[in-house]
Amino acid sequence: MINTLSAALLAASALLTPSTTSTAAAAPAPDCLTQAPPTCYTPRAFLTAYGVRPLLEHGIDGRGTTVVLIEEAHHGPSQPVEMTDIRTDLADLDSRFGLPPARIKITTTLAGPGAAPWLADTEEVLDTEIVHAVAPHATIRELLVNPADLATPGRLATVFGTVVRLAVSQGDVISLSGSFGEHYFTRAESAHMHAALQYAADHHATFVAASGDFGAASDPQPWSSFVPVKEVSLPASDPLVLSAGGTSLTADRTTGAYISETAWNMPSGGNPLASAGGFSNLFARPGYQDLGTGRGVPDVAADAARRDAECHD
Protein backbone atom coordinates (compact mmCIF):
# COMPACT_ATOMS: atom_id res chain seq x y z
CA MET A 1 0.00 0.00 0.00
CA ILE A 2 1.09 3.60 -0.51
CA ASN A 3 1.15 4.36 3.19
CA THR A 4 4.06 1.97 3.55
CA LEU A 5 6.29 4.95 2.67
CA SER A 6 5.24 6.79 5.80
CA ALA A 7 5.45 3.58 7.83
CA ALA A 8 8.99 3.01 6.68
CA LEU A 9 9.90 6.64 7.40
CA LEU A 10 8.60 6.30 10.95
CA ALA A 11 10.34 2.95 11.31
CA ALA A 12 13.64 4.55 10.39
CA SER A 13 13.03 7.45 12.75
CA ALA A 14 12.35 5.02 15.59
CA LEU A 15 15.78 3.40 15.33
CA LEU A 16 18.00 6.48 15.17
CA THR A 17 20.66 6.09 17.87
CA PRO A 18 23.79 8.09 18.71
CA SER A 19 27.14 7.20 17.19
CA THR A 20 30.65 8.55 17.58
CA THR A 21 31.10 9.78 14.01
CA SER A 22 29.39 12.82 12.51
CA THR A 23 27.66 12.27 9.18
CA ALA A 24 26.36 15.30 7.28
CA ALA A 25 23.55 14.97 4.75
CA ALA A 26 24.61 15.14 1.11
CA ALA A 27 24.01 18.10 -1.17
CA PRO A 28 20.98 17.96 -3.47
CA ALA A 29 21.35 16.20 -6.79
CA PRO A 30 20.83 18.68 -9.63
CA ASP A 31 18.89 16.30 -11.89
CA CYS A 32 15.90 16.40 -9.55
CA LEU A 33 15.80 20.12 -8.90
CA THR A 34 16.33 21.21 -12.50
CA GLN A 35 13.19 19.47 -13.75
CA ALA A 36 10.46 21.92 -14.72
CA PRO A 37 8.41 21.87 -12.64
CA PRO A 38 10.26 19.94 -9.92
CA THR A 39 8.51 16.66 -9.27
CA CYS A 40 10.21 15.46 -6.12
CA TYR A 41 12.18 16.18 -2.97
CA THR A 42 15.81 15.20 -2.74
CA PRO A 43 16.79 13.26 0.41
CA ARG A 44 18.43 16.44 1.75
CA ALA A 45 15.25 18.49 1.32
CA PHE A 46 13.06 15.70 2.64
CA LEU A 47 15.18 15.23 5.78
CA THR A 48 15.35 18.98 6.37
CA ALA A 49 11.56 19.23 6.29
CA TYR A 50 11.23 16.58 8.98
CA GLY A 51 14.06 17.86 11.16
CA VAL A 52 16.26 14.78 10.63
CA ARG A 53 19.36 16.51 9.22
CA PRO A 54 20.54 17.93 12.58
CA LEU A 55 20.46 14.40 13.99
CA LEU A 56 22.58 13.07 11.14
CA GLU A 57 25.03 15.94 11.52
CA HIS A 58 25.50 14.96 15.18
CA GLY A 59 26.14 11.32 14.35
CA ILE A 60 22.65 10.08 15.19
CA ASP A 61 22.32 8.01 12.04
CA GLY A 62 21.05 4.53 12.95
CA ARG A 63 24.38 2.74 13.12
CA GLY A 64 24.44 -0.32 15.36
CA THR A 65 20.73 -0.96 14.85
CA THR A 66 18.65 -2.94 12.36
CA VAL A 67 15.24 -2.32 10.78
CA VAL A 68 13.41 -5.35 9.43
CA LEU A 69 11.14 -4.80 6.42
CA ILE A 70 8.60 -7.59 5.93
CA GLU A 71 8.18 -7.86 2.15
CA GLU A 72 6.66 -10.22 -0.40
CA ALA A 73 9.13 -12.55 -2.10
CA HIS A 74 9.33 -12.76 -5.88
CA HIS A 75 10.20 -15.77 -7.96
CA GLY A 76 12.19 -15.02 -11.06
CA PRO A 77 12.03 -13.60 -14.60
CA SER A 78 8.30 -14.16 -15.13
CA GLN A 79 7.58 -11.21 -12.80
CA PRO A 80 6.30 -7.83 -14.17
CA VAL A 81 8.78 -5.44 -15.79
CA GLU A 82 8.79 -3.06 -12.80
CA MET A 83 10.80 -5.64 -10.85
CA THR A 84 14.40 -4.60 -10.31
CA ASP A 85 17.53 -5.73 -8.50
CA ILE A 86 17.34 -3.83 -5.23
CA ARG A 87 21.15 -3.67 -5.01
CA THR A 88 21.24 -1.73 -8.28
CA ASP A 89 18.52 0.67 -7.11
CA LEU A 90 20.28 1.40 -3.84
CA ALA A 91 23.66 1.86 -5.52
CA ASP A 92 22.07 4.40 -7.87
CA LEU A 93 20.43 6.24 -4.97
CA ASP A 94 23.72 6.35 -3.07
CA SER A 95 25.63 7.60 -6.10
CA ARG A 96 23.20 10.36 -6.94
CA PHE A 97 22.77 11.72 -3.43
CA GLY A 98 26.07 10.98 -1.73
CA LEU A 99 24.69 8.44 0.72
CA PRO A 100 26.95 5.78 2.25
CA PRO A 101 26.64 2.26 0.82
CA ALA A 102 23.48 0.59 2.07
CA ARG A 103 23.92 -2.19 4.62
CA ILE A 104 21.29 -4.58 3.35
CA LYS A 105 20.74 -8.23 4.15
CA ILE A 106 18.13 -10.67 2.85
CA THR A 107 16.33 -13.44 4.75
CA THR A 108 14.56 -16.03 2.58
CA THR A 109 13.63 -18.56 5.27
CA LEU A 110 9.89 -17.86 4.81
CA ALA A 111 10.03 -16.90 1.13
CA GLY A 112 9.05 -20.24 -0.38
CA PRO A 113 10.95 -22.31 -2.95
CA GLY A 114 12.63 -20.54 -5.86
CA ALA A 115 12.50 -17.03 -4.39
CA ALA A 116 14.89 -14.54 -6.00
CA PRO A 117 16.45 -12.77 -2.98
CA TRP A 118 17.41 -9.50 -4.68
CA LEU A 119 14.36 -9.14 -6.92
CA ALA A 120 12.17 -6.29 -5.63
CA ASP A 121 8.99 -4.52 -6.67
CA THR A 122 8.41 -0.78 -6.40
CA GLU A 123 7.00 -0.94 -2.88
CA GLU A 124 9.96 -2.84 -1.48
CA VAL A 125 12.35 -0.40 -3.16
CA LEU A 126 10.45 2.56 -1.68
CA ASP A 127 10.50 1.04 1.80
CA THR A 128 14.21 0.35 1.63
CA GLU A 129 15.28 3.66 0.15
CA ILE A 130 13.39 5.82 2.63
CA VAL A 131 14.79 3.86 5.59
CA HIS A 132 18.30 4.18 4.13
CA ALA A 133 17.88 7.92 3.58
CA VAL A 134 16.63 8.59 7.11
CA ALA A 135 19.03 6.24 8.92
CA PRO A 136 21.91 5.86 6.44
CA HIS A 137 24.14 3.74 8.70
CA ALA A 138 21.45 1.34 9.92
CA THR A 139 21.41 -2.24 8.73
CA ILE A 140 18.33 -3.07 6.68
CA ARG A 141 17.03 -6.62 6.74
CA GLU A 142 14.57 -7.64 4.04
CA LEU A 143 12.49 -10.45 5.54
CA LEU A 144 10.93 -12.03 2.45
CA VAL A 145 7.65 -13.89 2.95
CA ASN A 146 5.77 -16.14 0.55
CA PRO A 147 3.09 -13.93 -1.08
CA ALA A 148 0.47 -16.61 -0.41
CA ASP A 149 1.01 -16.11 3.31
CA LEU A 150 0.13 -12.41 3.05
CA ALA A 151 -2.76 -12.80 0.61
CA THR A 152 -5.69 -13.39 3.01
CA PRO A 153 -6.48 -12.52 6.63
CA GLY A 154 -6.55 -16.19 7.60
CA ARG A 155 -3.11 -16.88 6.16
CA LEU A 156 -1.65 -13.70 7.66
CA ALA A 157 -2.99 -14.62 11.09
CA THR A 158 -1.60 -18.15 10.77
CA VAL A 159 1.97 -17.12 9.92
CA PHE A 160 2.05 -13.85 11.85
CA GLY A 161 3.60 -15.30 14.99
CA THR A 162 6.35 -17.03 13.02
CA VAL A 163 7.11 -13.89 11.02
CA VAL A 164 7.21 -11.64 14.07
CA ARG A 165 9.44 -13.98 16.07
CA LEU A 166 11.90 -14.24 13.20
CA ALA A 167 11.86 -10.47 12.72
CA VAL A 168 12.46 -9.87 16.42
CA SER A 169 15.48 -12.18 16.31
CA GLN A 170 16.98 -10.04 13.54
CA GLY A 171 16.23 -6.42 14.33
CA ASP A 172 15.16 -3.60 16.60
CA VAL A 173 12.35 -2.13 14.50
CA ILE A 174 9.92 -4.05 12.29
CA SER A 175 7.86 -2.52 9.48
CA LEU A 176 4.88 -4.11 7.70
CA SER A 177 2.71 -2.47 5.05
CA GLY A 178 0.06 -5.18 4.71
CA SER A 179 -3.30 -4.85 6.46
CA PHE A 180 -6.86 -6.14 6.39
CA GLY A 181 -10.05 -4.71 7.88
CA GLU A 182 -10.78 -5.83 11.43
CA HIS A 183 -14.01 -7.59 10.49
CA TYR A 184 -12.11 -10.08 8.29
CA PHE A 185 -10.43 -11.60 11.39
CA THR A 186 -11.98 -13.87 14.00
CA ARG A 187 -11.48 -13.04 17.65
CA ALA A 188 -9.09 -15.99 17.91
CA GLU A 189 -7.04 -14.74 14.96
CA SER A 190 -6.74 -11.21 16.32
CA ALA A 191 -5.78 -12.61 19.73
CA HIS A 192 -3.09 -14.76 18.10
CA MET A 193 -1.67 -11.69 16.35
CA HIS A 194 -1.82 -9.68 19.57
CA ALA A 195 0.18 -12.37 21.36
CA ALA A 196 2.87 -12.16 18.69
CA LEU A 197 3.01 -8.38 19.06
CA GLN A 198 3.27 -8.77 22.82
CA TYR A 199 6.30 -10.98 22.21
CA ALA A 200 7.86 -8.18 20.15
CA ALA A 201 7.11 -5.63 22.87
CA ASP A 202 8.55 -7.89 25.56
CA HIS A 203 11.78 -8.07 23.52
CA HIS A 204 11.87 -4.26 23.11
CA ALA A 205 11.20 -4.31 19.37
CA THR A 206 9.08 -1.55 17.82
CA PHE A 207 6.47 -2.81 15.34
CA VAL A 208 5.32 -0.22 12.76
CA ALA A 209 2.39 -0.80 10.40
CA ALA A 210 0.67 1.34 7.79
CA SER A 211 -2.91 2.35 8.58
CA GLY A 212 -4.31 1.76 5.08
CA ASP A 213 -5.19 3.51 1.84
CA PHE A 214 -8.96 4.07 1.85
CA GLY A 215 -9.65 6.77 4.42
CA ALA A 216 -12.39 5.80 6.86
CA ALA A 217 -12.75 2.39 5.21
CA SER A 218 -10.58 -0.71 5.21
CA ASP A 219 -8.98 -1.68 1.92
CA PRO A 220 -11.71 -3.47 -0.12
CA GLN A 221 -10.98 -7.11 -0.92
CA PRO A 222 -12.05 -9.40 -3.80
CA TRP A 223 -13.91 -11.82 -1.55
CA SER A 224 -16.15 -8.94 -0.43
CA SER A 225 -16.71 -7.77 -4.02
CA PHE A 226 -14.40 -4.84 -3.30
CA VAL A 227 -17.07 -3.14 -1.18
CA PRO A 228 -15.44 -0.77 1.35
CA VAL A 229 -16.33 -1.19 5.03
CA LYS A 230 -16.07 1.68 7.51
CA GLU A 231 -13.44 0.41 9.94
CA VAL A 232 -9.74 0.37 10.76
CA SER A 233 -7.36 -2.45 9.88
CA LEU A 234 -5.10 -4.99 11.56
CA PRO A 235 -2.32 -5.11 12.53
CA ALA A 236 -2.20 -1.29 12.62
CA SER A 237 -5.15 -1.08 15.03
CA ASP A 238 -3.50 -3.24 17.68
CA PRO A 239 -2.45 -1.05 20.66
CA LEU A 240 1.04 -2.61 20.60
CA VAL A 241 1.67 -1.28 17.07
CA LEU A 242 2.94 2.15 16.06
CA SER A 243 0.32 2.90 13.41
CA ALA A 244 1.55 5.18 10.62
CA GLY A 245 -0.78 7.29 8.50
CA GLY A 246 0.06 9.29 5.41
CA THR A 247 0.31 12.99 4.59
CA SER A 248 1.02 15.15 1.60
CA LEU A 249 4.06 17.24 2.48
CA THR A 250 4.64 20.74 1.18
CA ALA A 251 8.19 21.98 1.60
CA ASP A 252 10.61 24.23 -0.25
CA ARG A 253 12.05 21.90 -2.87
CA THR A 254 15.44 23.59 -2.84
CA THR A 255 16.06 24.15 0.87
CA GLY A 256 13.64 21.62 2.36
CA ALA A 257 12.07 24.27 4.60
CA TYR A 258 8.81 22.88 5.98
CA ILE A 259 5.66 24.69 4.82
CA SER A 260 2.64 22.51 5.60
CA GLU A 261 1.06 19.06 5.52
CA THR A 262 -2.42 17.74 4.87
CA ALA A 263 -3.86 14.24 5.11
CA TRP A 264 -2.83 12.19 2.08
CA ASN A 265 -5.80 12.08 -0.29
CA MET A 266 -5.79 11.55 -4.04
CA PRO A 267 -8.34 10.52 -6.67
CA SER A 268 -7.77 7.14 -8.30
CA GLY A 269 -10.55 6.06 -10.63
CA GLY A 270 -13.63 4.79 -8.82
CA ASN A 271 -11.78 4.28 -5.52
CA PRO A 272 -10.12 7.46 -4.26
CA LEU A 273 -7.06 6.77 -2.12
CA ALA A 274 -6.57 8.39 1.27
CA SER A 275 -4.73 7.84 4.52
CA ALA A 276 -6.80 5.48 6.68
CA GLY A 277 -7.94 6.32 10.19
CA GLY A 278 -10.66 5.78 12.75
CA PHE A 279 -11.41 3.81 15.90
CA SER A 280 -11.07 0.11 16.55
CA ASN A 281 -14.01 -2.22 17.11
CA LEU A 282 -11.69 -4.84 18.63
CA PHE A 283 -9.46 -2.91 21.04
CA ALA A 284 -10.48 -0.50 23.79
CA ARG A 285 -8.81 2.90 24.01
CA PRO A 286 -5.29 2.38 25.42
CA GLY A 287 -4.01 4.51 28.25
CA TYR A 288 -1.70 6.48 25.96
CA GLN A 289 -4.66 7.92 24.02
CA ASP A 290 -7.30 10.33 25.30
CA LEU A 291 -9.95 10.41 22.57
CA GLY A 292 -12.84 8.06 21.81
CA THR A 293 -13.77 4.71 23.38
CA GLY A 294 -11.74 2.50 21.03
CA ARG A 295 -8.10 2.43 20.03
CA GLY A 296 -7.56 5.31 17.58
CA VAL A 297 -5.59 4.94 14.35
CA PRO A 298 -3.09 6.24 13.24
CA ASP A 299 -0.67 7.25 15.97
CA VAL A 300 1.68 9.25 13.73
CA ALA A 301 1.84 10.31 10.11
CA ALA A 302 4.43 11.33 7.54
CA ASP A 303 4.71 11.97 3.83
CA ALA A 304 3.09 9.21 1.79
CA ALA A 305 3.49 10.76 -1.66
CA ARG A 306 5.14 8.14 -3.84
CA ARG A 307 6.68 10.77 -6.12
CA ASP A 308 8.89 12.11 -3.33
CA ALA A 309 10.71 8.81 -2.95
CA GLU A 310 11.29 8.33 -6.66
CA CYS A 311 13.01 11.53 -7.68
CA HIS A 312 16.17 9.64 -8.60
CA ASP A 313 14.36 7.49 -11.20
Secondary structure, DSSP 4 states (H G I P E B T S, - for coil): -TTHHHHHHHHHHHT----SS--PPPPPPHHHHTSSS-----HHHHHHHTT-HHHHHTT-S-TT-EEEEEEE---STTS-TT-EEHHHHHHHHHHHHTPPPPEEEEEEEES-TT--TTEE-HHHHHHHHHHHHHSTTSEEEEEEE-GGGGSSHHHHHHHHHHHHHHHHHH-SEEEE---EEGGGS-HHHHHHHHHHHHHHHHTT-EEEEE--SBTTBPPP-GGGTT---BS-EETTTSTTSEEEEEEEEEE-TTT--EEEEEE-EE--TTS-EE---EEEEEEEPPTT--SSSEEEE-SEEEE--GGGG-TT-
